[in-house]
Each structure stands twice: as structure tokens, then as C-alpha cells.
Amino acid sequence: MMTGQLENMIADTRQTRLEPKAFFVAWRGVLTLAFTGFPVELVELKQRLDTLPLRRENQGSKWPKMTLGALADDSKVLTADQLSSLSTLCSQMSTNLNLLADDFAVTRLSFVLFSCRSLERILLCHEIPLRDDGGLPDALEVPADQIRAVDQVMAESDDKSGYLIEVAKPGNRAAHYQGDHSEATLVAFVGNNPDVKMILDQFREAVDFLLPGYYTWFRDDALHCTHNMFQQGLRIRSIVRASGLPTARIAHQRPMPAMSSQWPQARGQSNRNYNSNAHQQHQHQESDPSITPPTSVLILAGGYFALINVAAAGLFWYDKHQANTKGWRVPEKQLQLTALLGGWVGGQWAMQTFRHKTVKKAFKEPYNLAMGANMVILGGVAAAWMAMPRFRRTLQSSAKSLGL
């Protein structure tokens, strides 16, 4: 009888932790957080699991990492310069990881049946606590072969031209991770710690600032390190029977979104609201970013145009006053510049109200040209916003990076 074998093996594994190594650009441009290697406790568990009649794990789960995001489906392939800049950014941001040395605690493993590879949609989840021998080990023991395995994977990126070929190959875009796919896996959910989220937010914001709209990020509550992949194709009954997990004990122990055969796919939007209303965010995530600009941007733009028009009207009033008192005058180029900057509404009102600069042709013609140029600029921005999703993503990402 195999009843409970998998669960017993996991429950008999001591609590441990993962040591973060570096942010890393993996094949196909996938962004990951690599760990130094599986600690000895999890390596020994892997060896015990090999005795069960389960499919041998694939290469991807043999080195520990947390997949953070993938290139959006409609983004361009990374160029050599972009890959170089992104790799440099990963190196720079990795210096913050030493603050998280004790934050990737593995106190439980989760047996998961999922319907998308990012684990943002889970069918069933059974969490199994690891053995508590008085807390986490004081010294983390990572076998040398584990360290070498991770180093070898990351060393591939040293060959810039060769690695660019791997990064540029098709596949593993956002739809690969968030599209329909069913398997069973054993994972450690390690991305929802507040300190971890703070560092990850900084990294994601830096990437979005460097490459606006290029990446789709996965939800914090779905971030995980895979320990073992068990089965290709969803055959729940056979998986559960082989694993020895009692069906009645497999339950929704993590908050799971409702399932739908028409689950919308993420297509290029950098979803920055990672934690709040995650399910609603996924349902509304479309290929096209919202046509309505963020409220904070609208308020900022409205405040700017109000200020520039009040300032323009004030300058015209002041210049009229100085003309009447034979005082120092405002240079005409400054008055014309206010029109180019969007203050032509206040300027036109002031000219008519104060009867100032209304007939002087040498002033009116450049002023009208500046006013027309401002209208063309505003019209161009509005047209680009309506017609070009990438332009909207760029402005939205820039606004968020500025805290707007």
C-alpha cells in the first residue's frame, strides 16, 4: 500500500530555507530570482521521491528559482543592447537580496494541481507542513553539486552573442505561463513575505522603467519555487492515487479564483497591482490597456493647464499695466511661449479683456503659430493614446514609476 507515502515523506523533511542568489534573465527573456541551490533537506526529499512511481522531473525544476514574469505576448524580441542593459540591472538589483537572507523560509510544501503554469489558477492545493525541529537550521547547508548546477545555468549568459539567440527564441511568453495547461507539482510558495514583496516591487518597477510595457508580471501569491513536477496532462485520479494523498484531504487551502474555460489571457499589460483584487485584475486584463488615463494623471494635467493659463493671463495683465505706467515690459517671446506651453486660453481671454496685443501683427502671427503648435501636440498625444496600446502602456508605466 502506498497510502500517504508522499505526504509522509514530505512531513518527515525538516524545515529549511532558500538562499537568494541573483535576479537572472533566463532563456526566452523570462525573469527569475535564482537561489544558490536546493538545501540538503530538500535534496534528500528529492531522492526519496525518486523511489515513487512518478514521472521524473524535468530540467527546469532541477535548479531552484522563482519565475517572476515573462515577456508580454505582443512585445518585441529583446535586442542585444536591451539584454545587456537588463542583465546589468539584474546585477545591480541583486545587491538588495542580502537583506532577504532569512526571508525565504520553507516551512511547508504544497502539492498543487494547476491549470496554468504561473500557478495563478489552481484547481486543488494540499499544504503539508515540514518537520519542526525547533525552527530553521542555524547554518544553511547547500551541497556543492547544487551550487555548481545553478552556477552553470547562470554562466551560460556570459556568452553574450550565444545567449542572445536563446533569449530571442520564440516561446515562454506570458500566454505560455498564463494560458490553459494542467499538471501536478510540488512547490514552496515563498513570494508573499512583506520584505520579499518590497524588494520584488523595486525590481519590477526598475524593469518597467527600463523596458516599459515589455513584461507581464505574475501575482505575488502565486510566486513559488518548484521542488518537483509530477505529471504532464491532467489525470487527477491517477496522480492522487500514485502520490498516496487521500482525495478527501486535498482541498482549497489557499484562496483560489473561480475557474472558467474562457479565462482571459494576459497580452502585454504590466500588471502592477499585484496583491489587491487579484482575481478581478486577471478577469479585466486585456490585450489593450485602458483608454482612460489614470485619475492621478488627469488631475495633474488639469492642474498644469489651469496654472499655465492663469499665469499667462497674469502676464498679459501685468504687461498691459506696465505699458500704461511706462514701466518694464514683459518680452513678447515670453508671452508667445505661454501659448506654446498651453496657456493660450488664458492668453486669448486676457488679450480681449484687457484689449492688449490685439492688433499688433508682428506679435499676433507668432502667437497664433505657437497656439497652433500646442494644439497639434495635444492632438497628436490624444490620437496616439487612442490608437496605440504600446504608447498607452509606456505613459502608464512612466506615471506609475513616478508614483502618480
PyMOL commands that set and color helices and strands:
alter all, ss='L'
color gray80, all
select helices_A, chain A and resi 5-11+27-29+40-49+59-62+80-100+144-158+160-168+174-178+194-210+220-222+236-243+247-249+278-284+295-325+332-354+361-387+389-401
alter helices_A, ss='H'
color red, helices_A
select strands_A, chain A and resi 16-17+20-25+31-35+65-71+105-106+108-114+122-129+183-189+215-217+224-232
alter strands_A, ss='S'
color yellow, strands_A
deselect
rebuild
show_as cartoon
